[in-house]
Amino acid sequence: MFVVRCPSCKHTMRYQPVKAGVVSEKVKKCVFCGHSFKIHPSLVESRIVREEEKNTTSALFHTPEQVKAFKEKQ
């Protein structure tokens, strides 16, 4: 489960992808303003604020700050 931010109204909400596939190709509809947006494939422009569960290691599941922190630890 992820916490994502709407690019239109800047509200944050939870997002749980229900079907298999690449998370960065998924589309989320904002529960506050109704704007549909992609969970962006670029880590720099990612809509993901943070993840609720820390059981994934793929870079697609982390925010740019988390990716930098992982690289600095290595």
Backbone as XML, in Angstrom:
<?xml version="1.0"?>
<chain id="A" units="angstrom">
  <residue number="1" name="MET">
    <atom name="N" x="0.838" y="-1.167" z="0.000"/>
    <atom name="CA" x="0.000" y="0.000" z="0.000"/>
    <atom name="C" x="0.888" y="1.236" z="0.000"/>
  </residue>
  <residue number="2" name="PHE">
    <atom name="N" x="0.489" y="2.210" z="-0.788"/>
    <atom name="CA" x="1.271" y="3.435" z="-0.936"/>
    <atom name="C" x="0.459" y="4.641" z="-0.490"/>
  </residue>
  <residue number="3" name="VAL">
    <atom name="N" x="1.144" y="5.691" z="-0.141"/>
    <atom name="CA" x="0.515" y="6.985" z="0.076"/>
    <atom name="C" x="0.934" y="7.833" z="-1.116"/>
  </residue>
  <residue number="4" name="VAL">
    <atom name="N" x="-0.063" y="8.308" z="-1.887"/>
    <atom name="CA" x="0.218" y="9.087" z="-3.095"/>
    <atom name="C" x="-0.353" y="10.490" z="-2.948"/>
  </residue>
  <residue number="5" name="ARG">
    <atom name="N" x="0.191" y="11.425" z="-3.714"/>
    <atom name="CA" x="-0.256" y="12.815" z="-3.671"/>
    <atom name="C" x="-0.861" y="13.193" z="-5.014"/>
  </residue>
  <residue number="6" name="CYS">
    <atom name="N" x="-2.031" y="13.789" z="-4.983"/>
    <atom name="CA" x="-2.694" y="14.251" z="-6.202"/>
    <atom name="C" x="-1.952" y="15.463" z="-6.745"/>
  </residue>
  <residue number="7" name="PRO">
    <atom name="N" x="-1.604" y="15.478" z="-8.046"/>
    <atom name="CA" x="-0.898" y="16.632" z="-8.605"/>
    <atom name="C" x="-1.791" y="17.863" z="-8.751"/>
  </residue>
  <residue number="8" name="SER">
    <atom name="N" x="-3.091" y="17.675" z="-8.719"/>
    <atom name="CA" x="-4.022" y="18.786" z="-8.900"/>
    <atom name="C" x="-4.320" y="19.507" z="-7.581"/>
  </residue>
  <residue number="9" name="CYS">
    <atom name="N" x="-4.821" y="18.775" z="-6.586"/>
    <atom name="CA" x="-5.237" y="19.406" z="-5.328"/>
    <atom name="C" x="-4.233" y="19.227" z="-4.192"/>
  </residue>
  <residue number="10" name="LYS">
    <atom name="N" x="-3.184" y="18.410" z="-4.411"/>
    <atom name="CA" x="-2.089" y="18.171" z="-3.451"/>
    <atom name="C" x="-2.516" y="17.408" z="-2.195"/>
  </residue>
  <residue number="11" name="HIS">
    <atom name="N" x="-3.704" y="16.810" z="-2.176"/>
    <atom name="CA" x="-4.110" y="15.963" z="-1.058"/>
    <atom name="C" x="-3.384" y="14.622" z="-1.153"/>
  </residue>
  <residue number="12" name="THR">
    <atom name="N" x="-3.137" y="14.004" z="-0.012"/>
    <atom name="CA" x="-2.530" y="12.683" z="-0.004"/>
    <atom name="C" x="-3.606" y="11.651" z="0.311"/>
  </residue>
  <residue number="13" name="MET">
    <atom name="N" x="-3.449" y="10.449" z="-0.262"/>
    <atom name="CA" x="-4.402" y="9.361" z="-0.044"/>
    <atom name="C" x="-3.690" y="8.036" z="-0.190"/>
  </residue>
  <residue number="14" name="ARG">
    <atom name="N" x="-4.300" y="6.988" z="0.299"/>
    <atom name="CA" x="-3.722" y="5.654" z="0.184"/>
    <atom name="C" x="-4.074" y="5.050" z="-1.165"/>
  </residue>
  <residue number="15" name="TYR">
    <atom name="N" x="-3.174" y="4.212" z="-1.675"/>
    <atom name="CA" x="-3.393" y="3.530" z="-2.946"/>
    <atom name="C" x="-2.871" y="2.107" z="-2.844"/>
  </residue>
  <residue number="16" name="GLN">
    <atom name="N" x="-3.742" y="1.149" z="-3.097"/>
    <atom name="CA" x="-3.365" y="-0.257" z="-3.096"/>
    <atom name="C" x="-3.624" y="-0.818" z="-4.487"/>
  </residue>
  <residue number="17" name="PRO">
    <atom name="N" x="-2.567" y="-1.118" z="-5.266"/>
    <atom name="CA" x="-2.789" y="-1.724" z="-6.577"/>
    <atom name="C" x="-3.394" y="-3.108" z="-6.396"/>
  </residue>
  <residue number="18" name="VAL">
    <atom name="N" x="-4.531" y="-3.372" z="-7.071"/>
    <atom name="CA" x="-5.234" y="-4.636" z="-6.863"/>
    <atom name="C" x="-4.893" y="-5.687" z="-7.910"/>
  </residue>
  <residue number="19" name="LYS">
    <atom name="N" x="-4.452" y="-5.281" z="-9.084"/>
    <atom name="CA" x="-4.105" y="-6.226" z="-10.132"/>
    <atom name="C" x="-2.598" y="-6.254" z="-10.328"/>
  </residue>
  <residue number="20" name="ALA">
    <atom name="N" x="-2.118" y="-7.364" z="-10.851"/>
    <atom name="CA" x="-0.689" y="-7.492" z="-11.121"/>
    <atom name="C" x="-0.284" y="-6.552" z="-12.252"/>
  </residue>
  <residue number="21" name="GLY">
    <atom name="N" x="0.962" y="-6.169" z="-12.274"/>
    <atom name="CA" x="1.488" y="-5.288" z="-13.311"/>
    <atom name="C" x="2.450" y="-4.294" z="-12.722"/>
  </residue>
  <residue number="22" name="VAL">
    <atom name="N" x="2.982" y="-3.465" z="-13.584"/>
    <atom name="CA" x="3.939" y="-2.457" z="-13.155"/>
    <atom name="C" x="3.178" y="-1.317" z="-12.481"/>
  </residue>
  <residue number="23" name="VAL">
    <atom name="N" x="3.550" y="-0.990" z="-11.271"/>
    <atom name="CA" x="2.854" y="0.034" z="-10.497"/>
    <atom name="C" x="2.926" y="1.388" z="-11.186"/>
  </residue>
  <residue number="24" name="SER">
    <atom name="N" x="4.036" y="1.672" z="-11.855"/>
    <atom name="CA" x="4.207" y="2.982" z="-12.476"/>
    <atom name="C" x="3.273" y="3.208" z="-13.660"/>
  </residue>
  <residue number="25" name="GLU">
    <atom name="N" x="2.598" y="2.165" z="-14.150"/>
    <atom name="CA" x="1.654" y="2.324" z="-15.258"/>
    <atom name="C" x="0.209" y="2.431" z="-14.776"/>
  </residue>
  <residue number="26" name="LYS">
    <atom name="N" x="-0.027" y="2.354" z="-13.468"/>
    <atom name="CA" x="-1.365" y="2.391" z="-12.912"/>
    <atom name="C" x="-1.901" y="3.811" z="-12.863"/>
  </residue>
  <residue number="27" name="VAL">
    <atom name="N" x="-3.235" y="3.928" z="-12.850"/>
    <atom name="CA" x="-3.911" y="5.220" z="-12.786"/>
    <atom name="C" x="-4.745" y="5.264" z="-11.513"/>
  </residue>
  <residue number="28" name="LYS">
    <atom name="N" x="-4.720" y="6.384" z="-10.819"/>
    <atom name="CA" x="-5.473" y="6.579" z="-9.585"/>
    <atom name="C" x="-6.386" y="7.772" z="-9.760"/>
  </residue>
  <residue number="29" name="LYS">
    <atom name="N" x="-7.599" y="7.681" z="-9.256"/>
    <atom name="CA" x="-8.539" y="8.808" z="-9.279"/>
    <atom name="C" x="-8.570" y="9.407" z="-7.882"/>
  </residue>
  <residue number="30" name="CYS">
    <atom name="N" x="-8.379" y="10.708" z="-7.791"/>
    <atom name="CA" x="-8.347" y="11.404" z="-6.508"/>
    <atom name="C" x="-9.734" y="11.349" z="-5.868"/>
  </residue>
  <residue number="31" name="VAL">
    <atom name="N" x="-9.773" y="10.992" z="-4.584"/>
    <atom name="CA" x="-11.042" y="10.917" z="-3.873"/>
    <atom name="C" x="-11.532" y="12.296" z="-3.440"/>
  </residue>
  <residue number="32" name="PHE">
    <atom name="N" x="-10.678" y="13.305" z="-3.516"/>
    <atom name="CA" x="-11.053" y="14.650" z="-3.101"/>
    <atom name="C" x="-11.566" y="15.503" z="-4.265"/>
  </residue>
  <residue number="33" name="CYS">
    <atom name="N" x="-10.822" y="15.509" z="-5.385"/>
    <atom name="CA" x="-11.195" y="16.394" z="-6.498"/>
    <atom name="C" x="-11.643" y="15.647" z="-7.753"/>
  </residue>
  <residue number="34" name="GLY">
    <atom name="N" x="-11.441" y="14.326" z="-7.810"/>
    <atom name="CA" x="-11.870" y="13.546" z="-8.963"/>
    <atom name="C" x="-10.876" y="13.504" z="-10.107"/>
  </residue>
  <residue number="35" name="HIS">
    <atom name="N" x="-9.725" y="14.130" z="-9.953"/>
    <atom name="CA" x="-8.699" y="14.159" z="-10.994"/>
    <atom name="C" x="-8.048" y="12.776" z="-11.110"/>
  </residue>
  <residue number="36" name="SER">
    <atom name="N" x="-7.919" y="12.260" z="-12.334"/>
    <atom name="CA" x="-7.238" y="10.984" z="-12.564"/>
    <atom name="C" x="-5.784" y="11.253" z="-12.918"/>
  </residue>
  <residue number="37" name="PHE">
    <atom name="N" x="-4.875" y="10.504" z="-12.312"/>
    <atom name="CA" x="-3.455" y="10.703" z="-12.571"/>
    <atom name="C" x="-2.731" y="9.376" z="-12.517"/>
  </residue>
  <residue number="38" name="LYS">
    <atom name="N" x="-1.585" y="9.322" z="-13.198"/>
    <atom name="CA" x="-0.760" y="8.124" z="-13.198"/>
    <atom name="C" x="0.162" y="8.134" z="-11.992"/>
  </residue>
  <residue number="39" name="ILE">
    <atom name="N" x="0.444" y="6.934" z="-11.499"/>
    <atom name="CA" x="1.492" y="6.771" z="-10.505"/>
    <atom name="C" x="2.768" y="6.792" z="-11.338"/>
  </residue>
  <residue number="40" name="HIS">
    <atom name="N" x="3.355" y="7.941" z="-11.504"/>
    <atom name="CA" x="4.328" y="8.280" z="-12.536"/>
    <atom name="C" x="5.517" y="7.333" z="-12.597"/>
  </residue>
  <residue number="41" name="PRO">
    <atom name="N" x="5.936" y="6.931" z="-13.819"/>
    <atom name="CA" x="7.060" y="6.010" z="-13.960"/>
    <atom name="C" x="8.422" y="6.624" z="-13.615"/>
  </residue>
  <residue number="42" name="SER">
    <atom name="N" x="8.540" y="7.925" z="-13.674"/>
    <atom name="CA" x="9.808" y="8.578" z="-13.370"/>
    <atom name="C" x="9.951" y="8.740" z="-11.856"/>
  </residue>
  <residue number="43" name="LEU">
    <atom name="N" x="11.079" y="8.317" z="-11.300"/>
    <atom name="CA" x="11.272" y="8.466" z="-9.864"/>
    <atom name="C" x="11.364" y="9.925" z="-9.439"/>
  </residue>
  <residue number="44" name="VAL">
    <atom name="N" x="11.824" y="10.786" z="-10.333"/>
    <atom name="CA" x="11.931" y="12.209" z="-10.010"/>
    <atom name="C" x="10.548" y="12.836" z="-9.900"/>
  </residue>
  <residue number="45" name="GLU">
    <atom name="N" x="9.622" y="12.441" z="-10.777"/>
    <atom name="CA" x="8.280" y="13.021" z="-10.803"/>
    <atom name="C" x="7.249" y="12.096" z="-10.164"/>
  </residue>
  <residue number="46" name="SER">
    <atom name="N" x="7.678" y="11.168" z="-9.367"/>
    <atom name="CA" x="6.798" y="10.164" z="-8.777"/>
    <atom name="C" x="5.725" y="10.813" z="-7.912"/>
  </residue>
  <residue number="47" name="ARG">
    <atom name="N" x="4.527" y="10.232" z="-7.938"/>
    <atom name="CA" x="3.422" y="10.702" z="-7.110"/>
    <atom name="C" x="3.407" y="10.006" z="-5.746"/>
  </residue>
  <residue number="48" name="ILE">
    <atom name="N" x="4.270" y="9.000" z="-5.575"/>
    <atom name="CA" x="4.282" y="8.235" z="-4.344"/>
    <atom name="C" x="4.983" y="9.040" z="-3.250"/>
  </residue>
  <residue number="49" name="VAL">
    <atom name="N" x="4.304" y="9.266" z="-2.152"/>
    <atom name="CA" x="4.868" y="9.997" z="-1.022"/>
    <atom name="C" x="5.662" y="9.044" z="-0.141"/>
  </residue>
  <residue number="50" name="ARG">
    <atom name="N" x="5.046" y="7.920" z="0.206"/>
    <atom name="CA" x="5.726" y="6.887" z="0.988"/>
    <atom name="C" x="4.938" y="5.600" z="0.836"/>
  </residue>
  <residue number="51" name="GLU">
    <atom name="N" x="5.537" y="4.502" z="1.269"/>
    <atom name="CA" x="4.828" y="3.232" z="1.247"/>
    <atom name="C" x="4.466" y="2.838" z="2.661"/>
  </residue>
  <residue number="52" name="GLU">
    <atom name="N" x="3.319" y="2.228" z="2.815"/>
    <atom name="CA" x="2.846" y="1.836" z="4.132"/>
    <atom name="C" x="3.591" y="0.622" z="4.652"/>
  </residue>
  <residue number="53" name="GLU">
    <atom name="N" x="3.855" y="-0.350" z="3.791"/>
    <atom name="CA" x="4.533" y="-1.574" z="4.196"/>
    <atom name="C" x="5.917" y="-1.587" z="3.560"/>
  </residue>
  <residue number="54" name="LYS">
    <atom name="N" x="6.938" y="-1.877" z="4.328"/>
    <atom name="CA" x="8.317" y="-1.832" z="3.853"/>
    <atom name="C" x="8.823" y="-3.205" z="3.432"/>
  </residue>
  <residue number="55" name="ASN">
    <atom name="N" x="8.070" y="-3.937" z="2.605"/>
    <atom name="CA" x="8.500" y="-5.278" z="2.225"/>
    <atom name="C" x="8.877" y="-5.387" z="0.755"/>
  </residue>
  <residue number="56" name="THR">
    <atom name="N" x="9.099" y="-4.275" z="0.071"/>
    <atom name="CA" x="9.534" y="-4.304" z="-1.319"/>
    <atom name="C" x="10.894" y="-3.632" z="-1.434"/>
  </residue>
  <residue number="57" name="THR">
    <atom name="N" x="11.683" y="-4.083" z="-2.409"/>
    <atom name="CA" x="13.012" y="-3.498" z="-2.593"/>
    <atom name="C" x="13.171" y="-2.850" z="-3.959"/>
  </residue>
  <residue number="58" name="SER">
    <atom name="N" x="12.178" y="-2.945" z="-4.820"/>
    <atom name="CA" x="12.265" y="-2.370" z="-6.152"/>
    <atom name="C" x="12.273" y="-0.848" z="-6.072"/>
  </residue>
  <residue number="59" name="ALA">
    <atom name="N" x="13.058" y="-0.200" z="-6.925"/>
    <atom name="CA" x="13.144" y="1.264" z="-6.945"/>
    <atom name="C" x="11.830" y="1.912" z="-7.365"/>
  </residue>
  <residue number="60" name="LEU">
    <atom name="N" x="10.979" y="1.186" z="-8.079"/>
    <atom name="CA" x="9.686" y="1.749" z="-8.498"/>
    <atom name="C" x="8.752" y="1.989" z="-7.321"/>
  </residue>
  <residue number="61" name="PHE">
    <atom name="N" x="8.999" y="1.353" z="-6.188"/>
    <atom name="CA" x="8.121" y="1.461" z="-5.037"/>
    <atom name="C" x="8.576" y="2.509" z="-4.041"/>
  </residue>
  <residue number="62" name="HIS">
    <atom name="N" x="9.662" y="3.234" z="-4.324"/>
    <atom name="CA" x="10.215" y="4.166" z="-3.357"/>
    <atom name="C" x="10.237" y="5.585" z="-3.906"/>
  </residue>
  <residue number="63" name="THR">
    <atom name="N" x="10.199" y="6.543" z="-2.991"/>
    <atom name="CA" x="10.287" y="7.950" z="-3.367"/>
    <atom name="C" x="11.740" y="8.274" z="-3.723"/>
  </residue>
  <residue number="64" name="PRO">
    <atom name="N" x="11.976" y="9.381" z="-4.417"/>
    <atom name="CA" x="13.360" y="9.755" z="-4.770"/>
    <atom name="C" x="14.266" y="9.900" z="-3.549"/>
  </residue>
  <residue number="65" name="GLU">
    <atom name="N" x="13.724" y="10.380" z="-2.424"/>
    <atom name="CA" x="14.527" y="10.525" z="-1.211"/>
    <atom name="C" x="14.958" y="9.158" z="-0.681"/>
  </residue>
  <residue number="66" name="GLN">
    <atom name="N" x="14.045" y="8.182" z="-0.750"/>
    <atom name="CA" x="14.380" y="6.843" z="-0.286"/>
    <atom name="C" x="15.434" y="6.202" z="-1.174"/>
  </residue>
  <residue number="67" name="VAL">
    <atom name="N" x="15.354" y="6.423" z="-2.480"/>
    <atom name="CA" x="16.335" y="5.859" z="-3.407"/>
    <atom name="C" x="17.719" y="6.434" z="-3.108"/>
  </residue>
  <residue number="68" name="LYS">
    <atom name="N" x="17.789" y="7.757" z="-2.851"/>
    <atom name="CA" x="19.067" y="8.375" z="-2.501"/>
    <atom name="C" x="19.626" y="7.786" z="-1.211"/>
  </residue>
  <residue number="69" name="ALA">
    <atom name="N" x="18.761" y="7.583" z="-0.223"/>
    <atom name="CA" x="19.197" y="7.016" z="1.051"/>
    <atom name="C" x="19.734" y="5.596" z="0.868"/>
  </residue>
  <residue number="70" name="PHE">
    <atom name="N" x="19.086" y="4.804" z="0.035"/>
    <atom name="CA" x="19.561" y="3.444" z="-0.218"/>
    <atom name="C" x="20.927" y="3.457" z="-0.893"/>
  </residue>
  <residue number="71" name="LYS">
    <atom name="N" x="21.112" y="4.378" z="-1.853"/>
    <atom name="CA" x="22.390" y="4.455" z="-2.568"/>
    <atom name="C" x="23.502" y="4.920" z="-1.646"/>
  </residue>
  <residue number="72" name="GLU">
    <atom name="N" x="23.189" y="5.828" z="-0.717"/>
    <atom name="CA" x="24.203" y="6.319" z="0.212"/>
    <atom name="C" x="24.633" y="5.233" z="1.204"/>
  </residue>
  <residue number="73" name="LYS">
    <atom name="N" x="23.715" y="4.361" z="1.569"/>
    <atom name="CA" x="24.047" y="3.268" z="2.498"/>
    <atom name="C" x="24.968" y="2.235" z="1.839"/>
  </residue>
  <residue number="74" name="GLN">
    <atom name="N" x="24.893" y="2.103" z="0.521"/>
    <atom name="CA" x="25.702" y="1.090" z="-0.180"/>
    <atom name="C" x="27.079" y="1.565" z="-0.467"/>
  </residue>
</chain>
